[in-house]
Amino acid sequence: MPTPVVAAPIPIPAGPPPRRLLLLLWAAALVLALAGLGNLPLRDWDEGIVARVALELADRGFPPGLLPTLWGSAYLNKPPGLHLLIAGSIGLWRQASGASASALPPEWVVRLAPALLSTLVVPLGGLVQWQLRPGRRAESLATGAILLTLLPVMRHGRLAMLDGAQLSAMALLWWGLLRSRGARRVWIDGALAGLAGSALLLLKAPILLPALAAGGLGLLLDPCPGPRRWRSLAFGLAMGLLPGMAWHGYHLLMRGQEAFWLWGGDGMGRVLLDAGEGSALGWRVPVLKVLEGGWPWLPLWPIAVGMAWRQRHQSWGRWTLVLQGVMAATILPLRTQLPWYSHPLWLPFALLCAAPLATLLRTGAARGVLRRLPWLWMGLGGLLVLAGGVAQLPGQSELAPYRWLPLPAGVGLLGGGWLLRPSGRPRRRGLALLVGGWWLSLLLLGTGPLWNWELNERWSVLPAAALAGRDATPMYIEGDGAGRPSLQWYARRKLLRLPDGSDTLMSDPFDLILQAGEGPEEIPLRHRAICRLVAMGDEGWQRWHCRPDAARGG
């Protein structure tokens, strides 16, 4: 007769989590998020679009702002949760500064709400780990430290985009579900998870499905809490989801079938079926982003997966494998693969890697490859220090302004790796040195001109935008500028693409913005118009006024 399998009891955290230290990590995350927040312009694509939608919400006020618009037309790409918060920041800035409604808010105002929300993942990640490994302070703090020092988490959190806030909402959702396992009033923790689900519904609605599925599967694999507890959890979840569902119901009521585009067209349909620009590598895009952005913790990940598999009969092993597996299975098959689509992978990544990192702090606990990992960190630190030295050599003037950027991270890896060796002492100070050095390099990056590096991939929109007036004359631009949301944001108007066809006749006067050398003398021939130069700007940008040539048009 087979021996019955007895499920392990649901772990209940022993004592309070390390709140003060998690708050200290959160304070460090706030510094990273806010330092130099407005020192670079908004970029394409999402920043320019998010900012414009938020500005129109601020202009329209509440409740009309519940239905977002873009240049006066219905905006059906994303729900307005974050846009409404940015609109609130714009309204407060207008009141505090006395700026007119026509004034363009500075970049830090637009990025403030996303940046603040993105930092919450640091303490929340530590609290999720506390539920998975009750009483293990080192693992909880290691999770927060990893999330604090991951470059993609820091950088995307500072942008006027939805991904940082989305990651924090996922952490809150999973924390509420985990707390419900040992709670007396299950519906309260269910309602907390449901409110996090509402936040996801108001950020990127379709992401709620895999996030909730991952948490639900984790609960199913835990010892069954009984039908009564499941009913209480479902009731709490439904209550918490009401705000998000209410907005989608209102959206459907007011906009009819257009509302489904948010889920099927620009939601799941496009990313699942349409390989957009930059998606040629397919599933390799998120893999490459993890390989690029996971340092210095990336070597811990395969070790952590092995540890989780060996502990798959315990809560930490089950949950981390499920969370990482479900989110990877959600993201890797997408046809549209943009760099920030990999962002939901970072929280499961940190929950996994925290365990072997905490193991390094315990005397004699590290084995095998993990035991040798500090030497790898020391080698990486030496390379970073060397890179900082090379930037100061004669003939490297273009690198000289950034010579200090890699040095704190290099020194932290060198010193921290040395103290984290099997014979090193004290190990906790070694980890603090490693984390502190990497954090300082991230701070230097955030206060410099490189952190929003996509701005350097295309021409700056600021000189062209400065030439765009507010008059009613149609404004055209040569090339791909008309498709750049950041240009339209700074110009405060829509710019149209000038038709390419030589037989295109312009029936009304129009203005044209282009750079010198792009062939302004060809415009009259191509479009049978008479043009004159009316303004010149920086970097060779010009504004021309054109009117139809009746003689040529005949």
ZAMARGU-4260 file (C-alpha; in steps of 0.2 Angstrom, whole numbers, plus 5000, padded with zeros to 4 digits):
<rodrens>
0) 5000/5000/5000 | 5008/5017/4995 | 5012/5029/5009 | 5001/5044/5008 | 5009/5061/5004
5) 5007/5073/5018 | 5007/5091/5013 | 5019/5103/5022 | 5010/5116/5032 | 5008/5133/5025
10) 5023/5144/5032 | 5018/5158/5043 | 5032/5172/5045 | 5040/5171/5061 | 5041/5189/5068
15) 5040/5205/5059 | 5051/5208/5043 | 5066/5219/5043 | 5055/5235/5040 | 5069/5248/5045
20) 5082/5240/5033 | 5069/5238/5019 | 5064/5257/5021 | 5083/5261/5020 | 5084/5252/5004
25) 5068/5261/4998 | 5076/5278/5002 | 5091/5273/4992 | 5079/5269/4978 | 5070/5285/4979
30) 5087/5294/4978 | 5091/5284/4962 | 5074/5288/4955 | 5074/5307/4958 | 5092/5312/4955
35) 5093/5321/4938 | 5076/5316/4934 | 5073/5331/4922 | 5090/5333/4915 | 5086/5325/4898
40) 5072/5327/4886 | 5057/5315/4884 | 5061/5301/4871 | 5051/5291/4859 | 5040/5282/4859
45) 5031/5280/4875 | 5037/5295/4885 | 5031/5307/4871 | 5014/5298/4870 | 5011/5296/4889
50) 5016/5314/4892 | 5004/5321/4879 | 4989/5310/4885 | 4992/5316/4903 | 4993/5334/4897
55) 4976/5333/4888 | 4969/5325/4904 | 4976/5339/4914 | 4968/5352/4902 | 4951/5343/4902
60) 4950/5340/4921 | 4939/5327/4930 | 4928/5317/4926 | 4930/5320/4907 | 4948/5315/4909
65) 4942/5297/4913 | 4942/5295/4894 | 4959/5298/4888 | 4963/5307/4871 | 4978/5309/4860
70) 4977/5325/4850 | 4958/5326/4853 | 4955/5308/4847 | 4951/5293/4857 | 4966/5285/4865
75) 4964/5267/4864 | 4982/5260/4868 | 4982/5260/4887 | 4971/5263/4901 | 4973/5280/4910
80) 4979/5275/4927 | 4997/5282/4926 | 4992/5296/4914 | 4979/5302/4927 | 4993/5303/4941
85) 5004/5312/4929 | 4990/5324/4925 | 4988/5327/4944 | 5007/5331/4945 | 5005/5344/4930
90) 4990/5352/4939 | 5000/5354/4955 | 5015/5361/4946 | 5004/5374/4938 | 4997/5379/4954
95) 5013/5380/4963 | 5023/5389/4949 | 5009/5400/4943 | 5012/5393/4925 | 4999/5396/4912
100) 4989/5382/4904 | 4999/5384/4888 | 5016/5381/4897 | 5024/5365/4894 | 5028/5356/4910
105) 5046/5351/4913 | 5052/5334/4911 | 5054/5330/4930 | 5035/5334/4932 | 5030/5322/4919
110) 5042/5308/4926 | 5039/5311/4944 | 5024/5299/4947 | 5031/5285/4937 | 5047/5286/4946
115) 5040/5286/4964 | 5029/5271/4960 | 5043/5261/4952 | 5053/5262/4968 | 5040/5253/4978
120) 5045/5236/4971 | 5061/5237/4982 | 5052/5235/4999 | 5038/5225/4991 | 5050/5213/4984
125) 5058/5210/5001 | 5041/5208/5009 | 5036/5195/4995 | 5052/5185/4999 | 5048/5186/5018
130) 5032/5177/5015 | 5041/5164/5005 | 5056/5161/5017 | 5048/5166/5034 | 5061/5173/5047
135) 5075/5174/5034 | 5080/5192/5035 | 5095/5190/5024 | 5085/5184/5010 | 5072/5197/5012
140) 5085/5211/5012 | 5095/5203/4997 | 5079/5204/4987 | 5077/5222/4990 | 5096/5225/4987
145) 5095/5216/4970 | 5080/5226/4964 | 5088/5242/4970 | 5104/5239/4959 | 5097/5231/4943
150) 5100/5244/4929 | 5084/5241/4919 | 5073/5242/4935 | 5082/5259/4939 | 5082/5266/4922
155) 5064/5261/4916 | 5057/5267/4932 | 5063/5284/4929 | 5055/5286/4912 | 5037/5292/4909
160) 5032/5274/4905 | 5021/5261/4913 | 5033/5247/4916 | 5040/5252/4933 | 5023/5255/4941
165) 5017/5239/4933 | 5031/5229/4942 | 5027/5237/4959 | 5009/5232/4956 | 5014/5214/4952
170) 5024/5213/4968 | 5009/5220/4978 | 4997/5207/4970 | 5009/5192/4974 | 5012/5199/4992
175) 4993/5199/4995 | 4991/5182/4988 | 5005/5175/4999 | 4999/5183/5015 | 4982/5175/5012
180) 4989/5158/5016 | 4991/5161/5034 | 4979/5175/5037 | 4964/5174/5049 | 4954/5186/5038
185) 4958/5180/5021 | 4946/5192/5012 | 4957/5207/5018 | 4973/5200/5009 | 4962/5195/4994
190) 4956/5213/4993 | 4974/5219/4994 | 4979/5208/4980 | 4963/5213/4970 | 4968/5232/4972
195) 4985/5228/4965 | 4975/5219/4951 | 4965/5235/4948 | 4981/5245/4947 | 4987/5233/4933
200) 4970/5234/4924 | 4973/5253/4924 | 4991/5252/4918 | 4992/5237/4905 | 4976/5228/4907
205) 4981/5211/4898 | 4996/5209/4910 | 4984/5205/4924 | 4980/5188/4917 | 4997/5180/4918
210) 5001/5189/4934 | 4986/5183/4942 | 4988/5166/4934 | 5006/5164/4941 | 5000/5169/4959
215) 4985/5157/4958 | 4995/5143/4952 | 5007/5146/4966 | 4993/5145/4979 | 4986/5129/4970
220) 5003/5121/4973 | 5003/5125/4991 | 4994/5114/5003 | 4975/5117/5000 | 4968/5130/5012
225) 4950/5122/5010 | 4935/5128/5000 | 4930/5141/5013 | 4946/5150/5012 | 4946/5149/4993
230) 4929/5157/4994 | 4935/5171/5005 | 4950/5174/4994 | 4939/5175/4979 | 4927/5187/4987
235) 4941/5199/4993 | 4949/5198/4975 | 4933/5203/4967 | 4930/5217/4979 | 4948/5224/4975
240) 4946/5222/4957 | 4930/5232/4956 | 4939/5249/4953 | 4948/5243/4938 | 4933/5233/4931
245) 4922/5249/4934 | 4933/5259/4923 | 4933/5247/4909 | 4915/5245/4911 | 4913/5264/4909
250) 4925/5264/4895 | 4914/5251/4886 | 4898/5260/4890 | 4905/5277/4883 | 4915/5271/4868
255) 4906/5255/4863 | 4916/5242/4853 | 4931/5254/4852 | 4935/5249/4870 | 4939/5231/4865
260) 4954/5238/4855 | 4963/5241/4871 | 4962/5222/4875 | 4962/5214/4858 | 4970/5227/4846
265) 4983/5236/4855 | 4983/5225/4870 | 4985/5206/4866 | 4981/5205/4848 | 4996/5216/4842
270) 5009/5209/4853 | 5004/5191/4850 | 5001/5192/4831 | 5011/5207/4824 | 5030/5207/4823
275) 5033/5225/4825 | 5049/5235/4822 | 5064/5229/4832 | 5056/5212/4834 | 5067/5202/4821
280) 5076/5192/4834 | 5059/5186/4842 | 5061/5178/4859 | 5080/5182/4859 | 5076/5200/4863
285) 5070/5197/4881 | 5084/5184/4883 | 5097/5197/4878 | 5089/5210/4889 | 5091/5199/4904
290) 5109/5195/4899 | 5113/5213/4897 | 5104/5220/4912 | 5106/5207/4925 | 5123/5212/4931
295) 5131/5210/4944 | 5118/5197/4949 | 5117/5187/4933 | 5129/5173/4938 | 5118/5169/4953
300) 5103/5165/4942 | 5107/5147/4936 | 5113/5143/4954 | 5097/5149/4960 | 5086/5139/4948
305) 5095/5124/4953 | 5092/5128/4972 | 5074/5131/4968 | 5072/5114/4959 | 5080/5105/4974
310) 5068/5114/4985 | 5053/5112/4974 | 5043/5104/4988 | 5044/5120/4998 | 5035/5136/4996
315) 5051/5146/4990 | 5056/5133/4977 | 5038/5131/4971 | 5033/5149/4970 | 5049/5156/4962
320) 5049/5143/4949 | 5031/5146/4945 | 5033/5165/4945 | 5048/5165/4934 | 5041/5151/4922
325) 5024/5159/4920 | 5031/5176/4916 | 5044/5169/4904 | 5031/5159/4895 | 5020/5175/4894
330) 5034/5186/4887 | 5045/5175/4876 | 5032/5169/4863 | 5026/5187/4859 | 5028/5192/4841
335) 5031/5211/4846 | 5047/5211/4856 | 5051/5229/4863 | 5066/5230/4875 | 5055/5235/4890
340) 5043/5220/4887 | 5056/5210/4898 | 5053/5221/4913 | 5041/5208/4922 | 5055/5196/4923
345) 5065/5206/4935 | 5055/5203/4951 | 5055/5183/4949 | 5074/5185/4945 | 5077/5195/4961
350) 5067/5182/4971 | 5077/5168/4964 | 5094/5176/4966 | 5092/5182/4983 | 5093/5164/4990
355) 5111/5160/4984 | 5116/5178/4988 | 5111/5176/5006 | 5119/5159/5007 | 5136/5168/5003
360) 5134/5177/5020 | 5133/5162/5030 | 5150/5154/5035 | 5153/5137/5027 | 5136/5137/5018
365) 5142/5141/5000 | 5147/5126/4989 | 5153/5122/4972 | 5152/5137/4959 | 5144/5148/4972
370) 5159/5147/4983 | 5170/5153/4968 | 5158/5167/4963 | 5166/5181/4973 | 5182/5179/4962
375) 5172/5182/4947 | 5165/5198/4955 | 5183/5203/4959 | 5188/5200/4941 | 5173/5211/4934
380) 5178/5224/4947 | 5195/5225/4941 | 5189/5227/4923 | 5178/5241/4928 | 5192/5250/4937
385) 5203/5248/4922 | 5190/5255/4911 | 5189/5270/4922 | 5208/5272/4920 | 5208/5270/4901
390) 5195/5284/4900 | 5208/5296/4908 | 5222/5292/4895 | 5228/5305/4882 | 5218/5303/4866
395) 5202/5297/4875 | 5195/5314/4877 | 5177/5308/4872 | 5177/5296/4886 | 5185/5308/4899
400) 5168/5315/4905 | 5163/5298/4910 | 5179/5292/4918 | 5171/5291/4936 | 5156/5282/4931
405) 5162/5263/4932 | 5174/5266/4947 | 5162/5265/4962 | 5155/5249/4954 | 5173/5242/4951
410) 5179/5246/4969 | 5163/5239/4976 | 5165/5223/4967 | 5183/5221/4971 | 5181/5225/4989
415) 5165/5216/4991 | 5171/5201/4982 | 5186/5200/4993 | 5176/5200/5009 | 5163/5188/5002
420) 5177/5174/4999 | 5175/5158/5009 | 5189/5165/5021 | 5183/5183/5020 | 5177/5193/5035
425) 5165/5202/5038 | 5154/5196/5024 | 5139/5207/5028 | 5150/5222/5025 | 5157/5214/5009
430) 5139/5214/5002 | 5136/5231/5008 | 5151/5237/4999 | 5147/5228/4983 | 5129/5235/4983
435) 5134/5252/4988 | 5147/5254/4975 | 5135/5248/4961 | 5122/5260/4968 | 5134/5274/4967
440) 5138/5271/4949 | 5120/5270/4945 | 5118/5287/4954 | 5132/5294/4943 | 5123/5287/4928
445) 5107/5295/4932 | 5114/5312/4935 | 5123/5312/4919 | 5119/5313/4901 | 5119/5295/4896
450) 5105/5286/4906 | 5092/5290/4893 | 5104/5284/4879 | 5090/5281/4866 | 5090/5300/4863
455) 5107/5298/4855 | 5101/5285/4842 | 5091/5299/4832 | 5092/5317/4829 | 5087/5329/4843
460) 5069/5335/4841 | 5072/5351/4851 | 5078/5362/4837 | 5065/5357/4825 | 5051/5359/4838
465) 5057/5377/4842 | 5052/5382/4825 | 5035/5375/4825 | 5023/5390/4829 | 5005/5389/4836
470) 4996/5396/4821 | 4983/5386/4812 | 4993/5384/4796 | 4996/5365/4792 | 5014/5360/4797
475) 5024/5347/4787 | 5041/5339/4790 | 5052/5330/4778 | 5057/5312/4783 | 5052/5302/4798
480) 5050/5317/4810 | 5031/5317/4809 | 5030/5300/4817 | 5040/5305/4832 | 5029/5308/4847
485) 5042/5318/4857 | 5043/5330/4842 | 5025/5333/4843 | 5026/5335/4862 | 5039/5349/4862
490) 5031/5357/4846 | 5014/5357/4855 | 5005/5353/4839 | 5004/5338/4826 | 5017/5338/4812
495) 5012/5330/4796 | 5023/5320/4784 | 5026/5328/4768 | 5020/5317/4754 | 5033/5309/4744
500) 5025/5309/4727 | 5030/5322/4714 | 5012/5323/4707 | 5005/5328/4724 | 4996/5345/4723
505) 4995/5355/4739 | 4978/5365/4738 | 4981/5376/4753 | 4996/5386/4760 | 5007/5375/4772
510) 5023/5377/4782 | 5037/5365/4781 | 5051/5361/4793 | 5067/5353/4787 | 5086/5353/4789
515) 5097/5363/4777 | 5104/5351/4764 | 5088/5341/4762 | 5084/5350/4746 | 5072/5364/4749
520) 5074/5369/4731 | 5065/5353/4726 | 5049/5357/4735 | 5042/5369/4722 | 5045/5357/4709
525) 5038/5342/4718 | 5023/5350/4725 | 5020/5364/4712 | 5021/5377/4726 | 5030/5393/4729
530) 5041/5393/4745 | 5050/5406/4755 | 5062/5404/4770 | 5054/5412/4785 | 5064/5406/4800
535) 5081/5397/4804 | 5085/5387/4820 | 5099/5378/4828 | 5108/5363/4819 | 5103/5369/4802
540) 5084/5368/4804 | 5073/5379/4794 | 5055/5384/4792 | 5048/5387/4775 | 5031/5395/4771
545) 5023/5388/4754 | 5008/5391/4744 | 5001/5383/4729 | 5007/5389/4712 | 4992/5391/4702
550) 5002/5393/4686 | 5011/5377/4688 | 4995/5368/4694 | 4987/5371/4677
</rodrens>
